[in-house]
Amino acid sequence: MKLLVVNPNTTASMTAKIEAAARLVARPDTEIMATNSADGPASIQGYLDVAVCVPGILDEVARHPDADAVLVACFDDTGVDALRCMVDGPVIGIGEAAYHAASMIAAKFSVITTLSRSVAGLEANLARYGLAQKCMRVRATDIPVLELENGDQATTDKIRNEIRRAISEDGAETIVLGCAGMADLVARLSDEFGLPVIDGVACGVTLSEALVGAGLGTSKMNTYSSV
C-alpha cells in the first residue's frame, strides 16, 4: 500500500523526523510517501496556526491521488475532517490514533505536549473522540515546537519532568507524546520510566495499514460526502 504521511507545517527537518518514525514501524510492503505543506506556518502552535495551515495540507494531499491512505502528522489532527471529505481511503490524525491506542492498553493516560496554548485544542479533541474520561491531564512543557528539532538535553529534561509528574500526580499508566516532533524520544523514555510511551506517528502508520488491509475506506454517507 501507499501511505501519504503529511506534515502540515513547512519545516522539512521535522518531516524527515516523522518519516524516520514512520519507516521504523511500517510493513515491508508499505510505501511511505512523506511530505510537508508548501505554504503555511513553520510550526503549529494553537488555533490560529491550525486554521492557517489547512489550505496547504489540502493542496498537498491533492497532489498525491495515488495514496491508499493519508496520515496527518500533526497532533491537533489538523484538517482531518476536510480530508475525509476529499479522499476515499482512510484519513487518520496522529492525535486520534495515539489516544485510541492509549485507551486500549491502559485505564488512564496523560498527554505531554508543547505550549500551554495548545492544551485547549487537544482537550476539545479528546472530548469529541469520547476519550476525555480516560485522559487524566494534558500537560504543557512550554517548549516551542521548533525547539524539539535541536535535540538538546534541557528540552528533553522538560519532557522527562512532566512525565514524572504525570505518573506521580495523575496516576498515568501510559504517556502520550503530544507532538510529532517528539517521535524520536519514544524508545528511551519508555525504557527510562518503565511504562508505554506512545507516539502518534507509529500508531497512525500501523492503524492505516490495518484499515487498508481490512478493505475499509472513509464512509461517504452524509458527513464525509464531497457533494
N, C-alpha and C positions, 0 to 999 in steps of 0.2 A: 504494500500500500504506500501511497504518497501522503505524507503528513506535512502540512504547511504550518510552521511554527512562526508566529508573527509577534515581534516586539513592537508595541505601539509607539514607543519613543524612537528618537533618531540616533541614539548612541550605539555605534557599531560595536564597541568593545563589550557592551552588555549583551548584545545579540550573540557575540561569539561565546560568551559565558553560558548563555541559555542553550545555544546549540550543543556545546560540550555536555551539558547536563542531560539534554535530550538523547544524545547518542549513547550515553552510558547505559541507558535502560531500554532503548529501542530494540526490537527484534531484528535479526539479520536481514529480513526481507522488507523492513520498513525504510523507506527513503525519507530522510529528514531534509526538508527544504526550509532553512532558517533565513528570515529576512526581517527588516525593520521598516517602519514608515519613512518615506522620503521627506515628508513635511510634518511639522508638529513640534511639540516640546522635546527638549533633551532628556527630560525625566518626567514622571507622572507623580505628582505630589498633591493630591487634593482634587476637589470638584472641578476647578477651572481647567487644569491640565487634562482631566478625563474628557471634558467636553471638547477641548481644542483638538485632541488627537484623533477623534472619531473619523473625520473625513479622510485622514491619511491612512488609517487602517482599512477602511472600506476600499479605497483605491488600491492598496497593496494586495488585498485578497482578490480583487477583480482581475489582477494581473496573473493569477495562478488558477485558472479554471480547471486544471487537471488534478487538483488536490482531492484526495478522498476524504480528508477531514482537516479541520482547522483548529489549531491550539493558540489561543490568545495569551501571550506570555506577559500579562500584567495582572497583578494580584487584585486589582479593582474589577477585573473581568470586563474591561473596557470594550464597549461596542459589541458584546457577545449577542445580545438580543437582536440588534440590527443585522449582524452577520447571519444569524439563523434564518432571517427572512430572505437573505440574499443567496445562500447556497443550499444544496440538497443534503450534503454529507453532515456528519456531526460537527458541531462547533462547541468547543469546551474552553472555559476560562480556568486559569490555573488556581484561582482562589476557590472557586466552587469545587474543583477536583480535590484540592487539598482538604477542604472542610469535610467533604463526604468521606474521604479516606480516614481522617482523624476520628470521625464519628463511628466508624466501623471497627477500629482497633482499640478504642479507649472509651471509658464512660464520660470523660470530660477532658477538654483540651484548652490551651491558651494560645493566642497568636502573638508573635513578636514581629512588629512592623517598624517602619521608619519614622516619619514625622507625626506629631500629635494631630495635625490637621487631617491626616488620612484615616484616623480612627473611626470617625462618624460614618464614613462611607463603607468601611468594612463591616461595622456593626449593622448597618442597614442591609447589606447583602446577606449577612448571617440570618437576620430575621426573615428576609424574603425567601431564603432557601429552607426555612424551617429548622435551622440548626442553632439558633441563638441560645437555647436552653442547655446545649452541650458545651458551649464556649464559655469558660469561666471569665475570661477577660481578653480584650485586645490591648496589648501593651506597646507603647511607643518608646523607641530608643532615642528619638530625636536625632537620628543620623540622616542627613540628606542622602537621597538615593545615589547620587553620583559619587559620594564618598565611599560607597561599597566597592567601587572599581579600584580604589587604591590598595585595598587588602592589608591595611596597616593594623598593628596589634591593638591599638587603642579602640578602633572601631569594632573589632571582634570582641574585645573585652566588654563593651557596652551591651552587645547581644548576649554574651555569657551572663552578665549580671541580671538581665531581665529574665533569662531562663531560670536562674537560681530563684528569683523572686516568684516566678510563676509556679515553680514546684512547691516552694515553702508557703507562699501566701494564698495561691489559688487552688492548690491541690491538683494541679495539672498532671495528667498521666501520659500525655503526649504533647509535643510542641509543634505548632505550625509556623514556619518561617514566612512572614507576610510580605515578601518582595522577591521577584525573580533574581535580583542581584545578590541574594544570599544563597543561591543554589549550590555554590561550591563549598559551603560550610557544613552541609548535612552530615557527612560521614564522621567528621571529627567531633561535632557536637553530640551526635548520638552516642559515640564511644565515651565521651567525657562524662555525660550525665546519666548514662545507663537507661535511657528511655528512647522511644522512637521520636526522631526529629523529621518532620515532613516537609518536603519540597514540592511545590505545586507543579513544577515543570515535569518532574518524574511521574507524578500521579497523572497529570494530563496526558502525557505520551502513552502510558500503558492503558488508560481508560479509552483513549481514542482508538487504539489498536483493538481493544475488546469490543467496542461498539461496531467498528467496521467489520471485524471478524464475525460478529453476530448478524451482519446484514442490516444494521439499523442506521437510519439517517434521521434528519430533522423532520418532524411532522409538519406538513403544510396545511393541516386542518385549522383554519381560523387564525390563531395567534401569530404564527410564523409564516403565514401566506404572504407572497410578494404582490398579490393582486387584490 
